[in-house]
Each structure stands twice: as C-alpha cells, then as structure tokens.
C-alpha cells in the first residue's frame, strides 16, 4: 500500500524541486530550518551566512531584519518531504548546484575568517565576492552572482575564484584580459596586442606559466645539485686543509729528527776530535811529568853531592879529609838536558783538516742550494752537458726538488756526496805521498827557504797574461760583513754606509771594523785575483785565517798574526802583518792584483796598469785555510772584484 502511495506521489513531487531548493546554495535542502519570516534554508548555509555577524541579522531572501539572532529549529515536515524527494529522484543535486554550494561555502569561510572581506563585491562593495568573472572583469558576491548562474546569457562567462588584483590582469592599453605571453619581450599581452606582436613568439598564458614553472623547477633542481656540490666541496677543502696540517706536522717532526741526528753526529765528531787532541795533550803532559820527576831526582842528587863536598871542605884533619874525599863521587855529572817534547802536529793537523773539511762541505752544500734557488731552472736548461758530466750534482739537484717525502735520504746523500770526495782525496794523497828521509830542522828550513825563493822570484817576473792562468773567482760572505758594509752586484762590490744595516746576528760577523771576507777559502794551490778601487782613501786588501778574531781591535786586518794586507790610509800606503807596519811608496793605480801560493808560502801584491808593478810581498808558512779579506772605511770608497776570464 505504501509503495502504491509512493508511486502515486512521485509525479506530484516533480514540480516541487524548485520549492525544495535552498536559495543560498541552490541545492536541495539539507537539514532545513525556517526563519521567523517563513523562509526555509539549509541549516549549514544559514549558519555560515550569519557566522560573521554580531547584529543586523536579516533573511538572505526577503532581507527582513531581526533584532537578535533567531533561534533556528529543524523543520521536520520539510525534512521528510526532502527525503521523499531525494529517494524518488535517486540522486543528489545537479553539478551547477553543487558548484554553487562550494562557491558559497568558500565565500562564507573567507568572510567568517575576516571581518573585512579579502575581495569585495564590485556591485555592493560590502559583501565578500564569491566569484570573479573574467569576461565582465568584475567580482560578485553570492547575491549578485545569481544572474551568472541562472541566466543563459552569462553561461559563456568564465568564472574563477575571487581575484584580488583584478586590475593587474587587464591590459592598460586595451582594457582587455591578459591572455597571452610574449617570449621576446617577456611580457603579458591581450588579444589586441597580438597585432603589434605578430612577429614575436607568443603562447597562451597558462602554457607560458607551465613552461616557466618547468624551467624554474629545472633550475631549482640544478641549484639544489650545485648547493650539494658546494657543501661537499667545503667539506673536502676542510679535510684537505686538515690533511695538509697533519702532513706538515709529520714533516716538521721528521725534519727536526734529521737535524737532531745531524747535530748528534756533529757532536759525536766533535767529541772524537776533542778526545784525540786531549789524548795527545795527556801523552805530552805525561812525558813532561816524567822528565820533571827525573830532573827533580837529579837535582836532589846534585844537591846531596854539593852538601857532602861542603862538609868535606870543612874538615881540618888531613887524614879525615882525604878519607872523606875518597868516598865522594869521582865521575862528573852530565849537563842538564831537557828532551824536546812536542805535540804530534800531524795528528792535530789531521783532526783540524777533518773538521775543516766537514765545515766546508756543509757550507758548499748550503751555498749551492741557495744559488739554485735564486737562479732557478733556466741555468739548468742552458747547460745540459754540464749536468750530464756531473752526475753527483745532478742527483743532488733532483733530490732537492723531490719535495719532503724523503727528507732524510736526500740530505744524507748530499752530505755524503760532498764529504766523501774530500776525505777520499786526502786519503789518496796521504797514501801516494812518498816516504821522506828524516832531515834535521836546519836542513828542512834551508830547503824550504830555497824552494820558496826560487818560486817567489819566478812569479815576480811573470807577465799579467801568465798570472791570469791562476785566476780564481769568489764572492763575499754576507754573514761576515760588518753592519756598515754594503754588498752589491751579487756580493762582488763593497762599499760602506754611515747608517748601520739591519743584518741578523752571526758568530762570524765583524763587529769592530767595517770588514768582510770571501765565502770561498784556499788551503792549497796557487790563486790570483784582481780588485778595482775607487776613491781609495781608506781601504785595505789582504788575506786572513778563518780563525781570526771578529771582535775588538785585534780583529783589524794586519793587526794580528792571522792576517796580511796592504792598506791605503789617506795618501799613505802601508803593508801590515802581526801589527807591524811597513811603509810603501805611494801609488796611483786603481787596480790591484793579488797572488797567493799556499804551498810556496808567499803572498804578492801587484799594481796593475799598462805594466805590472810589484807593491809588496809577504813570506809565511801558512797553517790554516786562507780567506780573501777587505777593509773599507771611507764612505766614498768602493772595492769591486774583477771578473777575470
């Protein structure tokens, strides 16, 4: 029966769809309520409409005002009718009604969240806009949007969510919607602007947005990748920096250990040399002690015999005197003799030569490293034959350029390469030296004097071309220069300054006189060099031992037994040795030649002009290595080493 009634009532409900539609959401009622004015609405729609209001409540349909918010009660009869209608039609509201309900709920939510609407209706300027029509270029609230939803004339209009900056979507020139994008001008244009941009590449706005979004996303991906690489690079730099610090720390430890080992070796060598000298001293001292005891014993015997003779002479009785005299020593006493006891000069000389060879090897090694550092690799490339003919130096250079992966091997190999030839040469020379017959001191002195005389006379008659055969080149030692001495032209020119230079402290530096010595030394052979003087008012030229004092008045050239020189003191020319002056005739030559014969034991000074003139000659038995030495006092005086071929 109920089915028949329901079937008979279906046609009557078909015409009630409009009456059962909420005027707010345009959908069939859901939980319908009735206002005091008699109109029906969905409870949710009416709640959202009045949700933002505190007073001036009105009916959304007839605009009737209420003093206070009405109490809404559910209309049960209308609910049953709506349920019957929904069951008879078997579906929900239409698509347009559903969209209207969504727009309404969106507009209500936006208005409920803010007392001031985000986008106001362009018609009433009060209510919040529910939609924006891109065709009308205006925003409408729910009430004024009704024609766009109900009238067929507005169905072609494009409705979107409320647009706040609607005026920015218009073309300022044609007041039309910006629908296209010009790639060449990178600007948005309207349909009328296409005429002026007909030669440009234009695409629709949405397509341009998608394309630009794709580009930006790709760029963002690249930036993320680059940022990640940058972070990894920063971490890598810190790791490498830490590794470098650790490597340097390890290399410093190795370097310190190498130098400590070298110092230990040198100290051991020093102890050995000192022990040899001290042992030799003890041997000689023991001999002297023995001689002293023998002489003391002999002295006591002589004193006792003298006392007995004096006692015998005091005896008056002749018989007793003769008896006592017969008991005295009849043999005469020998004269007092002190045997010659001296140090083993060969041993002392060998120890000194060994220490000196070690010092010269280290100095040569360090100077070679410094020269290579300043000259660079150009000199090595320009002389390939020299490198090939000297494998020892080539290996040393390659070891020096390898870095500090094996610092101990390169340093030790270089020192061994420098020390071994000196020791081998000395040993070979000692081995090949023929045995000499022993000679008396007077014979050796006469033979040496005769050899020196012949050699000296032969050099006095030589021409300058013959002297140049013994040319020796050297440079000046910066570490020995007085603080007022200035070295220039690669340490071959000497001058003096009134202002002290900022030189670092060195034990070999002169502190009393403005002097400097050469870096190289001579301990054998014949050597010749020339110097050129300029304004030679106060200057000196000579040679000295490396052991010459560097402080005090005795450190001046010629004022000790360790140096020989000639000097210009204003207009006076003198030769000095062991603080003894020999005045020389004045000369105006500006170039001085110096000849040294170490084994011959003489030093000659020549005046070089159109002809060679003898200035002075020294004779001496040299016992140590000799260094060319120079003294400059006047500020205008300079001494230059001549680069002879």
Secondary structure as GFF3:
##gff-version 3
##sequence-region A 1 645
A	DSSP	alpha_helix	2	14	.	.	.	ID=ss1
A	DSSP	beta_strand	32	34	.	.	.	ID=ss2
A	DSSP	beta_strand	40	42	.	.	.	ID=ss3
A	DSSP	alpha_helix	43	50	.	.	.	ID=ss4
A	DSSP	beta_strand	57	58	.	.	.	ID=ss5
A	DSSP	beta_strand	65	66	.	.	.	ID=ss6
A	DSSP	alpha_helix	76	89	.	.	.	ID=ss7
A	DSSP	alpha_helix	95	113	.	.	.	ID=ss8
A	DSSP	beta_strand	131	133	.	.	.	ID=ss9
A	DSSP	beta_strand	138	140	.	.	.	ID=ss10
A	DSSP	alpha_helix	146	150	.	.	.	ID=ss11
A	DSSP	three_ten_helix	152	154	.	.	.	ID=ss12
A	DSSP	beta_strand	159	160	.	.	.	ID=ss13
A	DSSP	three_ten_helix	166	169	.	.	.	ID=ss14
A	DSSP	beta_strand	180	182	.	.	.	ID=ss15
A	DSSP	beta_strand	187	189	.	.	.	ID=ss16
A	DSSP	three_ten_helix	192	194	.	.	.	ID=ss17
A	DSSP	beta_strand	202	204	.	.	.	ID=ss18
A	DSSP	alpha_helix	205	313	.	.	.	ID=ss19
A	DSSP	alpha_helix	318	327	.	.	.	ID=ss20
A	DSSP	alpha_helix	345	375	.	.	.	ID=ss21
A	DSSP	alpha_helix	378	382	.	.	.	ID=ss22
A	DSSP	alpha_helix	384	389	.	.	.	ID=ss23
A	DSSP	alpha_helix	391	400	.	.	.	ID=ss24
A	DSSP	alpha_helix	407	432	.	.	.	ID=ss25
A	DSSP	alpha_helix	441	460	.	.	.	ID=ss26
A	DSSP	alpha_helix	464	467	.	.	.	ID=ss27
A	DSSP	three_ten_helix	468	470	.	.	.	ID=ss28
A	DSSP	three_ten_helix	478	480	.	.	.	ID=ss29
A	DSSP	beta_strand	485	488	.	.	.	ID=ss30
A	DSSP	beta_strand	493	496	.	.	.	ID=ss31
A	DSSP	beta_strand	515	517	.	.	.	ID=ss32
A	DSSP	beta_strand	526	534	.	.	.	ID=ss33
A	DSSP	beta_strand	538	545	.	.	.	ID=ss34
A	DSSP	three_ten_helix	553	555	.	.	.	ID=ss35
A	DSSP	beta_strand	563	569	.	.	.	ID=ss36
A	DSSP	beta_strand	572	577	.	.	.	ID=ss37
A	DSSP	beta_strand	580	584	.	.	.	ID=ss38
A	DSSP	beta_strand	591	597	.	.	.	ID=ss39
A	DSSP	beta_strand	602	608	.	.	.	ID=ss40
A	DSSP	beta_strand	612	619	.	.	.	ID=ss41
A	DSSP	beta_strand	626	632	.	.	.	ID=ss42
A	DSSP	beta_strand	638	641	.	.	.	ID=ss43
###
